[in-house]
Every structure is written in structure tokens, then in C-alpha cells.
Amino acid sequence: MLRLRLHIKLVWSGMMGAAAALTAVILLITLNLDNWKFVSEIELVHLIGLYEIAFSLIPVFIFSQLFAEELEEDIFKWLFSLPLNRVKLGLERWLLGMAILLGSYYGSLAVIHFTVMNIPWASFTTEALIPSLWLGHLTLLCTLLFRDYRVGLAVPLVHWTIESLSHGVMTKQWSLFMATMPVGDHLTANRLLYVVLSAAALGLSLLILKRGVKGAA
């Protein structure tokens, strides 16, 4: 419990507050889509689009802070001089980040499920959560690779902006955001690709922690 409290203390920052605030805003908008005349009647596709695109910003804020404290120059060198299991440390921080992300996701969706409409959890999550997983893991990888949480923020935000504005013109069936596209038979392969990419990003992040980063010595 003490170790968990220490992890939370180290990762909590204004970015985590921004993630919590954005979750609340998304939930508020969702609950009032029809009342505020965004749509005449709330349909499942509206919720998928909102969570697929808007919610995927939340893991960018969360995962950019998982090692932000340790990436300070003096702390970083000290950390890599210690005889500790940095892979274990990385997995603990990753689990914390995933717990915060999934808590925000399922918690807000549960409110919608009981107040707005029934959510088909499996299909909804396949389409709406996987973009968040990929952007979060991309953030973690870039943060550790470049040893700067600002780069970790910038790379996925550029990716998010291009994908959200282009509507899949360039990436077509491999677009990150599929809610407004006629996906046909491509959704399964598309989402499997981003799951594999997320796993690869996590593996590379742990490898960086294990072997160290240029400048750590």
C-alpha cells in the first residue's frame, strides 16, 4: 500500500487533473447531447465517436506523467545508478496508468449505461477503447525514448490531430478513428493492428527502462 501511494504521489500532476477534467467534460456532453441540440436523438454511433476520438486524449495526459518525475536530469541518473528492477518499476507504473485509464473509461460509461442507453460493452470497447490504448502506449514510448514528457505529449497529439481532421483519407481502412467510416470487414484487422502496436510500444518502453537511455550514465 505504501508503494502504491508513493507511485500515485510521483505521477500525480496537473496533467492528471486535466485527464480527470476531460473525462468529466466528455461525460457531461454525452449526458446532454440531445438537450444541448448537438443531435436530435442520441444514438450509439454518437457515443462511439465521442469516446473513440475525444476520450483518446485522456491516456495521452495520463501516460505522459508515468515517468515525468524520474526524467528530471538528476533523478534520472540516480535512478539508473540503483541496483533495482527497472522492468518491475515500469510494469508497476504501467499498471497504475492502465488502472486510471480503465477506471475513467468504465466508470463514465457505467453512468451513461444506466442513464442514457444500454451499452454493448464488448463491441463498444473494441471500437472505442483501442485508440486510447495505442495513443497512451505511444505516449509512454516517446516519453522514455526522448526522455522528455513534452515530446511524449507532442507525438501522439500530432497523430491524433491528423487522424481526427483527415477522416481516414490517408490511412483508409487503417485509420485510428473508424466511427464515422463505413468499416465493412476492416474493423477487426484494424483494431488487432493497434493492439499489436500497443503491445510492441509497451515492450520497447520496458526495454528502454531495462537497458537505460542515452545520457543516463
C-alpha positions in Angstrom: 0.0 0.0 0.0 2.9 2.4 0.8 4.5 1.6 -2.5 1.2 2.3 -4.3 0.8 5.6 -2.5 4.4 6.6 -3.5 3.7 5.8 -7.2 0.5 7.9 -7.1 2.3 10.8 -5.5 5.1 10.7 -8.1 2.7 10.5 -11.1 0.0 13.0 -9.9 0.3 16.3 -11.7 -1.7 19.0 -13.5 -1.8 16.6 -16.5 -3.6 14.0 -14.4 -6.0 16.7 -13.3 -6.6 17.6 -16.9 -7.3 14.0 -17.7 -9.9 13.9 -14.9 -11.4 17.2 -16.0 -11.7 16.0 -19.7 -13.4 12.8 -18.5 -16.0 14.9 -16.7 -16.5 17.1 -19.7 -17.0 14.2 -22.0 -19.5 12.6 -19.6 -21.3 16.0 -19.3 -21.5 16.4 -23.0 -22.7 12.8 -23.5 -25.5 13.2 -21.0 -26.7 16.4 -22.7 -26.1 15.6 -26.4 -29.8 15.9 -27.2 -30.7 18.6 -24.6 -28.0 20.9 -26.0 -29.1 20.2 -29.6 -25.9 18.6 -30.7 -28.1 15.8 -32.1 -31.9 15.4 -32.3 -31.7 11.9 -30.7 -28.7 10.1 -29.1 -27.6 7.0 -31.0 -24.9 4.6 -30.3 -22.7 5.8 -33.1 -22.6 9.3 -31.4 -21.3 7.7 -28.2 -18.7 5.6 -30.1 -17.5 8.6 -32.0 -17.2 10.7 -28.8 -15.3 8.1 -26.9 -13.2 7.0 -29.8 -11.9 10.5 -30.6 -12.3 12.7 -27.6 -11.6 10.1 -24.9 -8.4 9.0 -26.6 -6.8 12.3 -25.5 -7.1 11.2 -21.9 -4.4 8.4 -22.0 -2.0 10.9 -23.6 -2.2 13.1 -20.5 -2.0 10.1 -18.1 0.8 8.1 -19.7 3.0 11.2 -20.3 3.2 11.5 -16.5 4.1 8.0 -15.5 7.8 8.7 -15.6 7.8 12.5 -15.8 9.3 12.9 -12.3 12.1 10.3 -12.9 13.0 12.0 -16.2 14.4 15.0 -14.3 18.2 15.0 -15.0 19.5 14.4 -11.5 16.7 11.9 -10.6 17.1 10.0 -13.9 20.9 9.5 -13.3 20.3 8.5 -9.7 17.6 6.0 -10.7 19.8 4.3 -13.3 22.6 4.0 -10.8 20.5 2.0 -8.4 20.5 -1.8 -8.3 16.7 -2.1 -8.7 14.5 -4.0 -11.1 13.5 -1.2 -13.5 11.3 -3.5 -15.6 9.3 -4.2 -12.4 9.1 -0.5 -11.8 8.0 0.1 -15.3 5.3 -2.6 -15.1 4.0 -1.1 -11.8 3.7 2.4 -13.3 2.1 0.9 -16.4 -0.5 -0.9 -14.3 -1.2 2.3 -12.4 -1.7 4.2 -15.7 -4.0 1.4 -17.0 -6.0 1.4 -13.8 -6.5 5.1 -14.0 -7.4 4.9 -17.7 -9.8 2.0 -17.4 -11.3 3.4 -14.3 -12.1 6.6 -16.1 -13.4 4.7 -19.2 -15.6 2.1 -17.5 -16.7 4.5 -14.7 -18.0 7.1 -17.1 -19.5 4.5 -19.4 -21.4 2.9 -16.5 -23.1 6.3 -15.8 -24.1 6.5 -19.5 -25.3 2.9 -19.5 -27.6 3.5 -16.6 -28.8 7.0 -17.5 -28.7 7.3 -21.3 -28.8 4.0 -23.1 -27.7 0.4 -22.8 -24.0 0.0 -23.9 -23.0 -3.2 -25.8 -19.8 -3.4 -23.8 -17.7 -5.8 -25.9 -18.3 -4.2 -29.3 -18.3 -0.7 -27.9 -14.9 -1.3 -26.2 -13.4 -2.9 -29.3 -14.1 0.2 -31.3 -13.8 2.9 -28.8 -11.1 1.9 -26.3 -8.3 0.6 -28.5 -7.4 4.0 -30.0 -6.9 5.2 -26.4 -4.6 2.2 -25.7 -2.5 2.9 -28.7 -2.1 6.7 -28.1 -1.3 6.0 -24.4 1.4 3.5 -25.2 2.8 5.7 -28.0 3.0 8.5 -25.4 4.8 6.3 -22.9 7.3 5.1 -25.6 8.1 8.6 -26.9 8.4 9.9 -23.3 11.0 7.3 -22.4 12.8 7.3 -25.8 13.3 11.0 -25.9 13.5 11.4 -22.1 11.0 14.3 -22.2 7.3 14.1 -21.4 6.7 17.1 -23.7 7.8 15.0 -26.7 5.7 12.2 -25.3 2.7 14.6 -25.5 3.6 16.1 -28.8 4.0 13.0 -31.0 0.6 11.4 -30.2 -1.2 14.7 -30.2 0.1 15.3 -33.8 -1.0 11.8 -34.7 -4.5 12.4 -33.1 -4.9 15.7 -34.9 -4.0 14.3 -38.3 -6.3 11.3 -37.9 -9.2 13.3 -36.5 -9.0 16.0 -39.2 -8.3 13.8 -42.2 -11.2 11.3 -41.5 -9.1 8.4 -42.8 -8.3 10.0 -46.2 -4.6 8.9 -45.9 -4.8 5.8 -43.7 -8.2 4.5 -45.1 -9.1 1.1 -43.5 -6.2 1.5 -41.1 -7.5 4.8 -39.7 -7.3 5.1 -35.9 -10.8 6.6 -35.8 -13.4 4.4 -37.5 -16.7 5.5 -36.0 -17.7 7.8 -38.9 -16.4 5.5 -41.7 -18.1 2.5 -43.5 -15.7 0.0 -41.9 -17.1 -3.2 -43.6 -14.9 -6.1 -42.7 -11.9 -4.0 -41.8 -12.6 -3.2 -38.1 -11.3 -6.5 -36.7 -8.0 -6.3 -38.6 -7.7 -2.6 -37.8 -8.2 -3.0 -34.1 -5.9 -6.0 -34.0 -3.1 -3.9 -35.6 -3.4 -1.2 -32.9 -3.4 -3.9 -30.1 -0.2 -5.3 -31.5 1.3 -1.9 -31.9 0.4 -1.0 -28.3 2.0 -4.3 -27.0 5.1 -3.5 -29.1 5.3 0.0 -27.7 5.0 -1.3 -24.1 7.7 -3.9 -24.8 10.1 -1.3 -26.2 9.3 1.0 -23.3 10.3 -1.7 -20.8 13.4 -2.5 -22.8 14.4 1.2 -22.6 13.9 1.1 -18.9 16.0 -2.1 -18.6 18.9 -1.0 -20.7 18.8 2.7 -20.0 18.6 5.7 -22.2 21.3 7.7 -23.8 22.6 10.2 -21.3 21.7 8.1 -18.3 25.2 7.2 -17.5 
